[in-house]
Amino acid sequence: MLKKWQPNYPYLYSLPGFQFCDLLLAQGKYQEVNMRASQTLELHKQQIWLLDIALDHLSLGRAFMLQAQAESSNDFTKAEEYLNQAVAGLREAGTQHHIPLGLLARAACYRLQEKYEQAGTDLEEACEIAERSSMRLYLADFHLEATRLFLAKENWEEAQKHFNTAKDMVKNMGYHRRDPEIT
């Protein structure tokens, strides 16, 4: 439909483009996300669309993080750079309801680099925003990432608490996108 309406734009952009990239990342297609988000980022920079620029940075950061994992690389430099830009951009855009997305992704990147204190700081902030705004899906995502963080730190008891909370939330909300992570 977009190609018919706007033939000059080969990819979805803005929030629908970000959501499509999120779906592609869930399927492990980080190369395609890198290509798409790089192109839409140029469009968004020309238009100075702050939220869309931040979401493109978020997609690119997550794509580079997945790439580093897939290639068994410990080089998360590009991922961290884009995720830092994403969090800063989401703050600048003034979209409080999107900030937890950036913080959760950056916390995962920090965890993979064994920067546990920084990961914990981002998780705490994401949790505060989600609790304050009753964003239950983000709270479930917070508990899942907290589980991973405490597993990495070998704190089995805290990991189990967060996992149980996440599992209950996912089931009670019907958040089926997270079903593979709680089984």
Disulfide bonds with the S-S distance in Angstrom:
none
